[in-house]
């Protein structure tokens, strides 16, 4: 078996797909091969109607140590390195573009592009043993691409402190600034993640796909434009199969029987 075949594993069951980074000896550093494989997995899951929630996890002691610096050191030009970062950025954007919510399960360190990966997910649950950092200033290369996702998640002041100092922050501090949603003891991490994933998976896949798409679009709009976009989206929701079933179930005081898969909910409005 080619070693690159196992850089990312997928385990799908009960409408939840767990995607696991599998370079434990390298703290799951994002080599070009890992980036490409993760992007391919994301694209495949985007078209998998049976998957309603995606959990992003990692093997080994760390969640993700960022880019593979040995690989970068072996590159011979700015365009070559820039192309690698472009591939990584497109992978991060693909995670955000997924119709399914993506929940990061962070058990250990998440640094540089690893921190970017957490910020690019819709939700994140961290072990109290996890740490986060954007330490590019320590090696003479500012974490400019991680800054894009980080600043949009925690705000510019918190992001700049992490970026300018390069110092690691605890899981508790990551919670305080909004980088993660919950911090739990290491022994409770799996239970907390699966309970949250199951709760989300029980909701309307159609509404979630629509809502996730509109949520990220409206962030960069003026309030009036954001309301116009959102108003159109929610009006459309009421006329989907899920919308009709959900309203009927509410009025009839019963649990909804969602008829639509997540793929049927995709597409622009």
C-alpha positions as a Markdown table, in Angstrom:
| # | Residue | x | y | z |
|---|---|---|---|---|
| 1 | Unk | 0.0 | 0.0 | 0.0 |
| 2 | Unk | 1.2 | 3.5 | -0.8 |
| 3 | Unk | 1.8 | 5.4 | 2.4 |
| 4 | Unk | -0.2 | 8.4 | 1.1 |
| 5 | Unk | -3.2 | 6.1 | 1.0 |
| 6 | Unk | -3.6 | 6.2 | 4.8 |
| 7 | Unk | -2.9 | 9.9 | 5.5 |
| 8 | Unk | -6.6 | 10.5 | 6.0 |
| 9 | Unk | -9.1 | 7.9 | 7.1 |
| 10 | Unk | -12.9 | 8.1 | 7.1 |
| 11 | Unk | -15.3 | 6.2 | 9.3 |
| 12 | Unk | -19.0 | 6.9 | 8.6 |
| 13 | Unk | -21.8 | 5.5 | 10.7 |
| 14 | Unk | -25.2 | 6.8 | 11.9 |
| 15 | Unk | -25.1 | 9.9 | 9.7 |
| 16 | Unk | -21.8 | 11.0 | 11.2 |
| 17 | Unk | -18.5 | 10.8 | 9.3 |
| 18 | Unk | -15.3 | 10.9 | 11.3 |
| 19 | Unk | -12.4 | 12.1 | 9.2 |
| 20 | Unk | -9.0 | 11.4 | 10.9 |
| 21 | Unk | -5.6 | 12.9 | 10.0 |
| 22 | Unk | -3.2 | 10.1 | 10.1 |
| 23 | Unk | 0.4 | 11.3 | 10.2 |
| 24 | Unk | 1.0 | 10.8 | 14.0 |
| 25 | Unk | 4.7 | 10.6 | 13.9 |
| 26 | Unk | 4.8 | 14.1 | 12.3 |
| 27 | Unk | 2.1 | 15.5 | 14.5 |
| 28 | Unk | -0.2 | 15.4 | 11.4 |
| 29 | Unk | 1.8 | 18.1 | 9.7 |
| 30 | Unk | 0.1 | 19.2 | 6.5 |
| 31 | Unk | 2.2 | 17.8 | 3.7 |
| 32 | Unk | 1.1 | 18.4 | 0.1 |
| 33 | Unk | -0.1 | 14.8 | -0.1 |
| 34 | Unk | -2.1 | 15.1 | 3.1 |
| 35 | Unk | -3.7 | 18.4 | 1.9 |
| 36 | Unk | -4.7 | 16.8 | -1.4 |
| 37 | Unk | -6.1 | 13.7 | 0.3 |
| 38 | Unk | -8.1 | 15.7 | 2.8 |
| 39 | Unk | -9.5 | 17.9 | 0.1 |
| 40 | Unk | -10.5 | 14.9 | -1.9 |
| 41 | Unk | -12.3 | 13.4 | 1.1 |
| 42 | Unk | -14.1 | 16.7 | 1.7 |
| 43 | Unk | -15.3 | 16.8 | -1.9 |
| 44 | Unk | -16.5 | 13.3 | -1.7 |
| 45 | Unk | -18.4 | 13.8 | 1.6 |
| 46 | Unk | -20.1 | 17.0 | 0.1 |
| 47 | Unk | -21.9 | 14.6 | -2.3 |
| 48 | Unk | -22.7 | 12.0 | 0.3 |
| 49 | Unk | -26.4 | 12.4 | 1.3 |
| 50 | Unk | -26.2 | 9.9 | 4.1 |
| 51 | Unk | -23.7 | 12.0 | 6.0 |
| 52 | Unk | -25.2 | 14.8 | 8.0 |
| 53 | Unk | -22.3 | 15.8 | 10.3 |
| 54 | Unk | -18.5 | 15.6 | 9.9 |
| 55 | Unk | -16.1 | 15.2 | 12.8 |
| 56 | Unk | -12.5 | 16.2 | 12.1 |
| 57 | Unk | -10.1 | 14.3 | 14.3 |
| 58 | Unk | -6.4 | 13.3 | 14.4 |
| 59 | Unk | -4.3 | 10.3 | 15.5 |
| 60 | Unk | -1.2 | 10.6 | 17.7 |
| 61 | Unk | -0.2 | 13.1 | 20.4 |
| 62 | Unk | -1.1 | 16.3 | 18.4 |
| 63 | Unk | -4.0 | 17.5 | 16.4 |
| 64 | Unk | -2.0 | 19.2 | 13.7 |
| 65 | Unk | 1.4 | 20.9 | 13.8 |
| 66 | Unk | 0.8 | 23.1 | 10.7 |
| 67 | Unk | 2.7 | 22.8 | 7.4 |
| 68 | Unk | 5.5 | 20.3 | 6.9 |
| 69 | Unk | 8.5 | 22.5 | 7.2 |
| 70 | Unk | 10.9 | 19.9 | 5.9 |
| 71 | Unk | 8.8 | 19.7 | 2.7 |
| 72 | Unk | 8.8 | 23.5 | 2.4 |
| 73 | Unk | 12.6 | 23.7 | 3.0 |
| 74 | Unk | 13.1 | 21.4 | 0.1 |
| 75 | Unk | 11.3 | 23.7 | -2.3 |
| 76 | Unk | 13.3 | 25.9 | -4.6 |
| 77 | Unk | 11.2 | 29.0 | -5.3 |
| 78 | Unk | 8.5 | 31.4 | -4.0 |
| 79 | Unk | 6.0 | 30.2 | -6.6 |
| 80 | Unk | 6.4 | 26.6 | -5.6 |
| 81 | Unk | 5.8 | 27.4 | -1.9 |
| 82 | Unk | 2.9 | 29.8 | -2.8 |
| 83 | Unk | 1.3 | 27.0 | -4.8 |
| 84 | Unk | 1.4 | 24.7 | -1.8 |
| 85 | Unk | -0.3 | 27.3 | 0.3 |
| 86 | Unk | -2.8 | 27.9 | -2.4 |
| 87 | Unk | -3.8 | 24.2 | -2.3 |
| 88 | Unk | -4.1 | 24.4 | 1.5 |
| 89 | Unk | -6.3 | 27.5 | 1.3 |
| 90 | Unk | -8.6 | 25.9 | -1.2 |
| 91 | Unk | -8.9 | 22.9 | 1.1 |
| 92 | Unk | -9.8 | 25.1 | 4.0 |
| 93 | Unk | -12.4 | 26.9 | 1.9 |
| 94 | Unk | -13.8 | 23.5 | 0.8 |
| 95 | Unk | -14.4 | 22.6 | 4.5 |
| 96 | Unk | -16.4 | 25.8 | 5.0 |
| 97 | Unk | -18.3 | 25.2 | 1.7 |
| 98 | Unk | -19.5 | 21.8 | 2.8 |
| 99 | Unk | -23.2 | 21.5 | 3.2 |
| 100 | Unk | -22.6 | 19.5 | 6.4 |
| 101 | Unk | -21.4 | 21.1 | 9.7 |
| 102 | Unk | -17.8 | 20.2 | 10.5 |
| 103 | Unk | -16.9 | 19.7 | 14.2 |
| 104 | Unk | -13.2 | 19.7 | 15.1 |
| 105 | Unk | -12.2 | 17.2 | 17.8 |
| 106 | Unk | -9.0 | 18.8 | 19.2 |
| 107 | Unk | -7.1 | 16.5 | 21.6 |
| 108 | Unk | -3.6 | 18.0 | 21.5 |
| 109 | Unk | -1.6 | 20.8 | 20.0 |
| 110 | Unk | -2.9 | 22.7 | 17.0 |
| 111 | Unk | -0.4 | 25.2 | 15.7 |
| 112 | Unk | 0.0 | 27.4 | 12.6 |
| 113 | Unk | -2.1 | 25.8 | 9.8 |
| 114 | Unk | -3.4 | 23.3 | 12.4 |
| 115 | Unk | -4.9 | 26.3 | 14.3 |
| 116 | Unk | -6.2 | 27.5 | 11.0 |
| 117 | Unk | -7.8 | 24.2 | 10.4 |
| 118 | Unk | -9.6 | 24.5 | 13.8 |
| 119 | Unk | -10.8 | 28.0 | 12.9 |
| 120 | Unk | -12.0 | 26.8 | 9.5 |
| 121 | Unk | -14.4 | 24.2 | 11.1 |
| 122 | Unk | -17.9 | 25.3 | 12.0 |
| 123 | Unk | -17.5 | 24.1 | 15.6 |
| 124 | Unk | -14.7 | 22.9 | 17.8 |
| 125 | Unk | -14.5 | 20.9 | 21.0 |
| 126 | Unk | -11.2 | 20.8 | 22.8 |
| 127 | Unk | -9.6 | 18.6 | 25.4 |
| 128 | Unk | -8.3 | 20.6 | 28.4 |
| 129 | Unk | -4.9 | 19.2 | 27.3 |
| 130 | Unk | -5.0 | 20.9 | 23.9 |
| 131 | Unk | -2.9 | 24.0 | 23.1 |
| 132 | Unk | -3.2 | 26.5 | 20.2 |
| 133 | Unk | -0.6 | 28.8 | 18.6 |
| 134 | Unk | 0.4 | 30.6 | 15.4 |
| 135 | Unk | 4.2 | 30.6 | 16.0 |
| 136 | Unk | 5.4 | 31.7 | 12.5 |
| 137 | Unk | 7.2 | 34.7 | 14.0 |
| 138 | Unk | 9.5 | 32.3 | 15.8 |
| 139 | Unk | 10.9 | 31.0 | 12.5 |
| 140 | Unk | 10.8 | 34.2 | 10.5 |
| 141 | Unk | 7.6 | 33.5 | 8.5 |
| 142 | Unk | 4.5 | 35.3 | 9.8 |
| 143 | Unk | 1.4 | 33.0 | 9.9 |
| 144 | Unk | -0.4 | 35.1 | 7.3 |
| 145 | Unk | -2.6 | 32.3 | 5.9 |
| 146 | Unk | -3.7 | 31.0 | 9.3 |
| 147 | Unk | -4.5 | 34.6 | 10.2 |
| 148 | Unk | -7.3 | 34.7 | 7.6 |
| 149 | Unk | -9.4 | 32.1 | 9.4 |
| 150 | Unk | -8.2 | 33.0 | 12.8 |
| 151 | Unk | -9.2 | 36.7 | 12.6 |
| 152 | Unk | -12.6 | 35.8 | 11.3 |
| 153 | Unk | -13.2 | 33.5 | 14.2 |
| 154 | Unk | -11.7 | 35.2 | 17.3 |
| 155 | Unk | -11.5 | 38.9 | 16.1 |
| 156 | Unk | -8.5 | 41.0 | 15.1 |
| 157 | Unk | -7.2 | 41.9 | 18.5 |
| 158 | Unk | -7.0 | 38.3 | 19.9 |
| 159 | Unk | -5.7 | 37.1 | 16.5 |
| 160 | Unk | -3.0 | 39.7 | 16.4 |
| 161 | Unk | -1.8 | 38.8 | 19.9 |
| 162 | Unk | -1.4 | 35.2 | 18.9 |
| 163 | Unk | 0.2 | 36.1 | 15.6 |
| 164 | Unk | 2.6 | 38.7 | 17.0 |
| 165 | Unk | 3.8 | 36.8 | 20.0 |
| 166 | Unk | 3.7 | 33.2 | 18.7 |
| 167 | Unk | 3.0 | 32.1 | 22.2 |
| 168 | Unk | 0.7 | 29.1 | 22.8 |
| 169 | Unk | -2.6 | 29.5 | 24.5 |
| 170 | Unk | -4.5 | 27.0 | 26.6 |
| 171 | Unk | -7.8 | 25.4 | 25.7 |
| 172 | Unk | -9.5 | 27.5 | 28.3 |
| 173 | Unk | -8.1 | 30.7 | 26.7 |
| 174 | Unk | -9.1 | 29.4 | 23.3 |
| 175 | Unk | -12.7 | 29.1 | 24.7 |
| 176 | Unk | -12.6 | 32.6 | 26.1 |
| 177 | Unk | -11.7 | 34.2 | 22.7 |
| 178 | Unk | -14.1 | 32.0 | 20.8 |
| 179 | Unk | -11.7 | 29.7 | 18.9 |
| 180 | Unk | -13.4 | 26.6 | 20.4 |
| 181 | Unk | -17.0 | 26.0 | 21.6 |
| 182 | Unk | -16.3 | 23.7 | 24.6 |
| 183 | Unk | -13.4 | 22.5 | 26.7 |
| 184 | Unk | -13.8 | 19.2 | 28.5 |
| 185 | Unk | -11.5 | 16.8 | 30.3 |
| 186 | Unk | -9.6 | 14.4 | 28.0 |
| 187 | Unk | -11.6 | 11.5 | 29.1 |
| 188 | Unk | -14.9 | 13.3 | 28.2 |
| 189 | Unk | -13.8 | 14.4 | 24.7 |
| 190 | Unk | -15.2 | 11.6 | 22.7 |
| 191 | Unk | -18.5 | 11.5 | 24.5 |
| 192 | Unk | -19.0 | 15.3 | 24.2 |
| 193 | Unk | -18.1 | 15.3 | 20.5 |
| 194 | Unk | -20.4 | 12.4 | 19.6 |
| 195 | Unk | -23.3 | 13.8 | 21.7 |
| 196 | Unk | -23.0 | 17.2 | 19.9 |
| 197 | Unk | -22.7 | 15.5 | 16.5 |
| 198 | Unk | -25.7 | 13.4 | 17.1 |
| 199 | Unk | -27.8 | 16.3 | 18.2 |
| 200 | Unk | -26.9 | 18.2 | 15.0 |
| 201 | Unk | -27.5 | 15.2 | 12.9 |
| 202 | Unk | -31.0 | 14.9 | 14.2 |
| 203 | Unk | -32.0 | 18.3 | 12.7 |
| 204 | Unk | -33.0 | 19.1 | 9.2 |
| 205 | Unk | -30.1 | 18.6 | 6.8 |
| 206 | Unk | -31.7 | 20.9 | 4.3 |
| 207 | Unk | -32.1 | 23.8 | 6.7 |
| 208 | Unk | -28.5 | 23.3 | 8.0 |
| 209 | Unk | -27.0 | 23.3 | 4.5 |
| 210 | Unk | -28.9 | 26.4 | 3.6 |
| 211 | Unk | -28.2 | 28.1 | 6.9 |
| 212 | Unk | -24.5 | 27.3 | 6.8 |
| 213 | Unk | -24.1 | 28.7 | 3.3 |
| 214 | Unk | -26.0 | 31.9 | 4.1 |
| 215 | Unk | -24.2 | 32.4 | 7.5 |
| 216 | Unk | -20.8 | 32.6 | 5.9 |
| 217 | Unk | -22.0 | 34.7 | 3.0 |
| 218 | Unk | -23.7 | 37.4 | 5.2 |
| 219 | Unk | -20.6 | 37.9 | 7.4 |
| 220 | Unk | -19.0 | 40.2 | 4.8 |
| 221 | Unk | -22.2 | 42.0 | 3.8 |
| 222 | Unk | -23.6 | 45.3 | 5.1 |
| 223 | Unk | -26.5 | 44.7 | 7.4 |
| 224 | Unk | -29.2 | 45.6 | 4.9 |
| 225 | Unk | -27.7 | 43.3 | 2.3 |
| 226 | Unk | -27.3 | 40.5 | 4.9 |
| 227 | Unk | -30.9 | 40.8 | 5.9 |
| 228 | Unk | -32.0 | 40.6 | 2.2 |
| 229 | Unk | -29.9 | 37.5 | 1.6 |
| 230 | Unk | -31.1 | 35.9 | 4.8 |
| 231 | Unk | -34.7 | 36.8 | 4.3 |
| 232 | Unk | -34.7 | 35.1 | 0.9 |
| 233 | Unk | -33.0 | 32.0 | 2.2 |
| 234 | Unk | -35.4 | 31.5 | 5.1 |
| 235 | Unk | -38.4 | 32.1 | 2.8 |
| 236 | Unk | -37.1 | 29.4 | 0.5 |
| 237 | Unk | -36.6 | 27.0 | 3.4 |
| 238 | Unk | -40.3 | 26.9 | 4.1 |
| 239 | Unk | -40.9 | 25.6 | 0.6 |
| 240 | Unk | -38.4 | 22.7 | 0.8 |
| 241 | Unk | -39.5 | 19.2 | 1.6 |
| 242 | Unk | -37.9 | 19.5 | 5.0 |
| 243 | Unk | -39.5 | 22.9 | 5.6 |
| 244 | Unk | -43.0 | 21.5 | 4.8 |
| 245 | Unk | -42.4 | 18.4 | 7.0 |
| 246 | Unk | -41.0 | 20.4 | 9.8 |
| 247 | Unk | -43.9 | 22.9 | 10.0 |
| 248 | Unk | -46.4 | 20.1 | 9.7 |
| 249 | Unk | -44.7 | 18.2 | 12.5 |
| 250 | Unk | -44.6 | 21.2 | 14.8 |
| 251 | Unk | -48.3 | 22.0 | 14.2 |
| 252 | Unk | -49.3 | 18.4 | 14.7 |
| 253 | Unk | -47.1 | 18.1 | 17.8 |
| 254 | Unk | -45.0 | 15.2 | 16.6 |
| 255 | Unk | -41.4 | 14.5 | 15.7 |
| 256 | Unk | -40.5 | 15.4 | 12.1 |
| 257 | Unk | -39.6 | 12.7 | 9.7 |
| 258 | Unk | -37.0 | 14.4 | 7.5 |
| 259 | Unk | -37.5 | 13.4 | 3.9 |
| 260 | Unk | -34.5 | 15.1 | 2.3 |
| 261 | Unk | -30.8 | 14.2 | 2.3 |
| 262 | Unk | -28.1 | 16.8 | 2.5 |
| 263 | Unk | -27.2 | 16.6 | -1.2 |
| 264 | Unk | -30.7 | 17.6 | -2.1 |
| 265 | Unk | -30.3 | 20.7 | -0.1 |
| 266 | Unk | -27.3 | 22.0 | -2.0 |
| 267 | Unk | -27.3 | 24.6 | -4.6 |
| 268 | Unk | -27.5 | 28.4 | -4.7 |
| 269 | Unk | -30.7 | 30.4 | -4.1 |
